[in-house]
C-alpha cells in the first residue's frame, strides 16, 4: 500500500496542468482585467485557441451568436465560464499523452462528457447558474480513474472487472488494492492543479454528497445525480434516486418528471460532437 501523494508523485510531472490555465486564473483575480488580456494569454496556446472558438460556436453551450475569432469567442463565453470550459479542455489534454495500456481513453472521456451533459441539464432545469460550470464539474469528477489507469493499469482493470462481476462498489475494491480509491486520487490531482474548492469536493464527495460543505451541497447533489444516471444509462433505473434528490434538495424539486429521458436525448444529440470539440486528439482537424 502506498499513500495517495506518493502514488501521484510518480506521474505528477506528466499530469501537470498546462501553464496557460494558471495564467488564466491569475488574470481572473486581477481587478481591471480586459478581454484582450485573455486573448493575449490564450493566443500563446494554439490548441486552446481552436478549442475556445469551437466551444463558443457549439450549439450545446447555447451562446447567443457565432464567434469568428478568439476575441468574439471570449466575449460570448464570459470570463468565469471561460475558466471552467478552458479547464475542461486542458484537463483532457493533460492525460492525452500518457501511454495507456488496457484503458480506452476515448471511451473514458466520452463517458465523462455524458456526465457533463447530464450535470448541465440538471443544473439548467433546477435554475442553478452558471450551467456551464456544472458541465465542467460533471466532466472532471472521475478524473481519478484516468490517473489510476495511467499509473497502475493492471490492478485498476482487475478492480474494475471484479466490481462488475461481483456487483461490489469500485471504491471498496480500489481501497483493497491500493489503500485509497479514485475519489481520493481525483481530489489530490485537483489540489495539485490548485482548482477551486468546488472542483475538489466534486471529486471527493460525488458518491456521498452529504459530506460536502454546506455552500457546495447543492452543486455536489447535482454531480451525484448526474453520475448515477450515467452509470446506469437505462430509462427508469434511477427514479427512486431522483425522487429522493427532489426530497432532500428543495432546488431539485423543479426537475421535470422525465429528466432521465431529457438527459439521454441530450447525450444522443451532443456527446459525439462535444468529444470532437474538446478532445485533443481531434486537433489534427484544422477546421474551426
C-alpha positions as CSV (number, residue, x, y, z in Angstrom):
1,X,0.0,0.0,0.0
2,X,1.2,3.5,-0.8
3,X,-0.1,6.9,0.2
4,X,-2.0,8.9,-2.4
5,X,0.6,11.6,-2.6
6,X,3.3,9.0,-3.3
7,X,1.2,7.4,-5.9
8,X,0.5,10.7,-7.7
9,X,4.1,11.8,-7.3
10,X,5.3,9.1,-9.7
11,X,3.3,10.8,-12.6
12,X,3.0,14.3,-11.2
13,X,5.2,15.8,-13.9
14,X,3.2,14.1,-16.7
15,X,-0.2,15.3,-15.4
16,X,0.7,18.9,-14.5
17,X,-2.0,21.3,-15.8
18,X,-0.7,23.5,-18.6
19,X,0.7,26.8,-17.5
20,X,-1.9,28.7,-19.6
21,X,-4.5,27.6,-17.0
22,X,-2.6,29.2,-14.1
23,X,-2.2,32.3,-16.2
24,X,-5.9,32.5,-16.7
25,X,-6.5,32.0,-13.0
26,X,-4.2,34.9,-12.3
27,X,-5.9,37.1,-14.8
28,X,-9.4,36.4,-13.3
29,X,-8.1,37.6,-9.9
30,X,-7.0,40.9,-11.3
31,X,-9.4,43.8,-10.7
32,X,-9.1,45.7,-14.0
33,X,-8.6,42.9,-16.5
34,X,-9.9,43.3,-20.0
35,X,-11.0,40.8,-22.7
36,X,-7.8,41.5,-24.7
37,X,-5.7,40.3,-21.7
38,X,-7.4,36.9,-22.0
39,X,-7.0,36.9,-25.8
40,X,-3.2,37.6,-25.4
41,X,-2.9,34.7,-22.9
42,X,-4.8,32.1,-24.8
43,X,-3.1,33.0,-28.1
44,X,0.1,31.6,-26.6
45,X,-1.6,28.2,-26.9
46,X,-2.8,27.4,-30.4
47,X,-4.6,24.3,-29.4
48,X,-6.6,26.2,-26.8
49,X,-7.4,28.9,-29.3
50,X,-9.1,26.4,-31.6
51,X,-10.9,24.8,-28.7
52,X,-12.2,28.1,-27.3
53,X,-13.7,29.1,-30.7
54,X,-15.3,25.7,-31.1
55,X,-16.8,25.9,-27.7
56,X,-18.3,29.3,-28.4
57,X,-19.8,28.0,-31.6
58,X,-21.1,24.8,-30.2
59,X,-25.0,24.6,-30.1
60,X,-24.7,22.7,-26.8
61,X,-23.4,25.6,-24.9
62,X,-26.1,27.9,-26.3
63,X,-24.3,31.2,-26.7
64,X,-26.3,33.9,-28.4
65,X,-24.3,34.2,-31.7
66,X,-21.4,32.7,-33.5
67,X,-17.8,33.7,-33.0
68,X,-15.4,34.4,-35.9
69,X,-12.3,34.9,-33.8
70,X,-10.9,34.4,-30.3
71,X,-11.9,37.9,-29.1
72,X,-15.5,37.3,-30.1
73,X,-15.4,33.8,-28.5
74,X,-14.2,35.0,-25.2
75,X,-16.7,37.9,-25.2
76,X,-19.5,35.4,-25.7
77,X,-18.3,32.8,-23.2
78,X,-17.6,35.3,-20.4
79,X,-14.6,35.3,-18.0
80,X,-15.9,32.8,-15.4
81,X,-17.3,30.4,-17.9
82,X,-14.1,30.7,-19.9
83,X,-12.3,29.4,-16.8
84,X,-14.5,26.3,-16.5
85,X,-14.6,25.4,-20.1
86,X,-10.9,26.1,-20.7
87,X,-10.2,23.9,-17.7
88,X,-12.2,21.1,-19.3
89,X,-10.1,21.2,-22.5
90,X,-6.8,21.5,-20.6
91,X,-7.6,18.7,-18.2
92,X,-8.4,16.3,-21.1
93,X,-5.2,17.3,-22.8
94,X,-3.1,16.7,-19.7
95,X,-4.0,13.0,-19.7
96,X,-4.0,12.6,-23.5
97,X,-0.2,12.0,-23.9
98,X,0.2,9.4,-21.1
99,X,0.7,5.9,-22.6
100,X,-2.4,4.0,-22.0
101,X,-2.5,0.2,-21.5
102,X,-5.8,-1.7,-21.2
103,X,-7.6,1.6,-20.9
104,X,-9.8,3.1,-23.6
105,X,-9.1,6.8,-23.1
106,X,-11.6,7.9,-25.7
107,X,-14.3,5.8,-24.1
108,X,-13.5,7.3,-20.7
109,X,-13.7,10.9,-22.0
110,X,-16.9,10.1,-23.9
111,X,-18.5,8.8,-20.6
112,X,-17.1,12.0,-18.9
113,X,-18.7,14.2,-21.5
114,X,-22.0,12.4,-20.9
115,X,-21.7,13.1,-17.2
116,X,-21.0,16.8,-18.0
117,X,-24.1,16.9,-20.3
118,X,-26.2,15.4,-17.5
119,X,-25.0,17.7,-14.8
120,X,-25.5,20.8,-17.0
121,X,-29.1,19.8,-17.9
122,X,-29.9,19.1,-14.2
123,X,-28.5,22.5,-13.3
124,X,-30.5,24.1,-16.1
125,X,-33.7,22.5,-15.0
126,X,-33.2,23.5,-11.4
127,X,-32.2,27.1,-12.3
128,X,-28.7,26.6,-11.0
129,X,-26.3,29.1,-12.6
130,X,-23.9,29.2,-14.3
131,X,-25.0,26.0,-16.0
132,X,-21.7,25.5,-17.9
133,X,-19.9,25.3,-14.6
134,X,-21.8,22.1,-14.0
135,X,-20.7,20.7,-17.3
136,X,-17.1,21.0,-16.2
137,X,-17.8,19.5,-12.8
138,X,-19.5,16.5,-14.3
139,X,-16.8,16.1,-16.9
140,X,-14.0,16.1,-14.4
141,X,-15.4,14.4,-11.3
142,X,-14.0,11.0,-12.1
143,X,-10.5,12.2,-13.2
144,X,-9.0,9.9,-10.5
145,X,-9.8,6.9,-12.6
146,X,-7.7,8.2,-15.5
147,X,-4.8,8.6,-13.1
148,X,-5.2,5.1,-11.7
149,X,-5.2,3.5,-15.1
150,X,-2.2,5.6,-16.2
151,X,-0.2,4.6,-13.2
152,X,-1.4,1.0,-12.4
153,X,-3.4,-0.3,-15.4
154,X,-3.3,-4.0,-14.5
155,X,-4.6,-3.6,-10.9
156,X,-7.1,-0.9,-11.9
157,X,-8.5,-3.2,-14.6
158,X,-8.7,-6.1,-12.2
159,X,-10.5,-3.9,-9.6
160,X,-13.0,-2.7,-12.3
161,X,-13.7,-6.3,-13.6
162,X,-14.2,-7.6,-10.1
163,X,-16.5,-4.8,-9.3
164,X,-18.7,-5.6,-12.3
165,X,-18.6,-9.4,-11.8
166,X,-19.4,-9.3,-8.1
167,X,-21.5,-6.1,-8.1
168,X,-19.3,-4.5,-5.5
169,X,-18.6,-0.8,-5.2
170,X,-15.5,0.1,-7.2
171,X,-14.1,2.2,-4.4
172,X,-14.1,-0.7,-2.0
173,X,-12.0,-2.8,-4.3
174,X,-9.7,0.0,-5.2
175,X,-9.1,0.6,-1.5
176,X,-8.3,-3.1,-1.1
177,X,-5.8,-3.0,-4.0
178,X,-4.2,0.4,-3.4
179,X,-5.1,1.7,0.0
180,X,-7.2,4.5,-1.5
181,X,-9.8,5.0,-4.2
182,X,-10.3,7.1,-7.3
183,X,-12.1,9.8,-5.4
184,X,-9.1,10.4,-3.2
185,X,-6.8,10.4,-6.3
186,X,-9.1,12.9,-8.1
187,X,-9.2,15.2,-5.1
188,X,-5.4,15.1,-4.8
189,X,-5.0,15.9,-8.5
190,X,-7.4,18.9,-8.2
191,X,-5.4,20.1,-5.2
192,X,-2.2,19.8,-7.2
193,X,-3.8,21.8,-10.0
194,X,-4.9,24.4,-7.5
195,X,-8.5,24.1,-8.6
196,X,-11.3,25.9,-6.7
197,X,-12.7,24.0,-3.7
198,X,-15.9,23.2,-5.5
199,X,-14.0,21.1,-8.0
200,X,-12.1,19.3,-5.2
201,X,-15.3,18.5,-3.5
202,X,-17.0,17.2,-6.7
203,X,-14.2,14.7,-6.9
204,X,-14.2,13.9,-3.2
205,X,-17.9,13.8,-2.4
206,X,-19.9,12.9,-5.5
207,X,-20.6,9.4,-4.1
208,X,-21.6,10.8,-0.7
209,X,-22.8,14.3,-1.3
210,X,-23.8,14.7,2.3
211,X,-20.1,15.0,3.1
212,X,-19.8,18.2,1.0
213,X,-19.6,21.6,2.7
214,X,-23.0,23.4,3.1
215,X,-22.1,26.0,0.5
216,X,-21.3,23.3,-2.1
217,X,-24.0,20.9,-1.1
218,X,-26.4,21.7,-4.0
219,X,-23.7,21.5,-6.6
220,X,-22.5,18.2,-5.4
221,X,-26.0,16.9,-5.3
222,X,-26.3,17.7,-9.0
223,X,-23.0,15.9,-9.8
224,X,-24.1,12.9,-7.7
225,X,-27.3,12.6,-9.6
226,X,-25.6,13.0,-13.0
227,X,-23.1,10.4,-12.0
228,X,-25.7,7.9,-11.1
229,X,-27.8,8.4,-14.1
230,X,-24.8,8.0,-16.4
231,X,-23.6,4.9,-14.5
232,X,-26.9,3.2,-15.2
233,X,-28.0,4.6,-18.6
234,X,-31.3,2.8,-18.8
235,X,-34.6,4.7,-18.6
236,X,-36.3,4.3,-15.2
237,X,-33.3,2.9,-13.4
238,X,-32.8,6.0,-11.2
239,X,-36.4,7.1,-10.5
240,X,-36.0,6.4,-6.8
241,X,-32.8,8.3,-6.6
242,X,-34.3,11.3,-8.5
243,X,-37.3,11.4,-6.1
244,X,-35.0,11.2,-3.1
245,X,-32.9,14.0,-4.6
246,X,-36.1,16.2,-5.0
247,X,-37.0,15.5,-1.4
248,X,-33.5,16.2,0.1
249,X,-32.7,19.3,-2.0
250,X,-35.5,21.8,-2.5
251,X,-33.8,23.3,-5.5
252,X,-34.1,20.0,-7.3
253,X,-37.9,19.9,-6.8
254,X,-38.2,21.7,-10.1
255,X,-36.7,18.8,-12.1
256,X,-39.2,17.6,-14.7
257,X,-40.6,14.1,-14.2
258,X,-38.9,13.0,-17.4
259,X,-35.4,14.3,-16.5
260,X,-33.8,11.0,-17.4
261,X,-35.3,11.0,-20.9
262,X,-34.2,14.6,-21.4
263,X,-30.7,13.7,-20.4
264,X,-30.4,10.7,-22.7
265,X,-31.8,12.8,-25.6
266,X,-29.2,15.5,-24.9
267,X,-26.4,12.9,-24.7
268,X,-27.6,11.3,-28.0
269,X,-27.6,14.7,-29.7
270,X,-24.4,16.3,-28.4
271,X,-22.0,13.8,-26.9
272,X,-20.1,12.9,-30.0
273,X,-19.7,16.4,-31.3
274,X,-18.6,17.7,-27.9
275,X,-16.0,15.0,-27.7
276,X,-14.7,16.0,-31.1
277,X,-14.6,19.7,-29.9
278,X,-12.9,19.1,-26.6
279,X,-10.7,16.0,-27.0
280,X,-7.1,17.0,-28.1
281,X,-6.7,14.1,-30.5
282,X,-9.1,15.8,-32.8
283,X,-6.7,18.7,-33.0
284,X,-5.5,17.1,-36.3
285,X,-8.6,18.7,-37.8
286,X,-7.7,22.2,-38.8
287,X,-11.2,23.5,-39.3
288,X,-12.6,25.7,-36.5
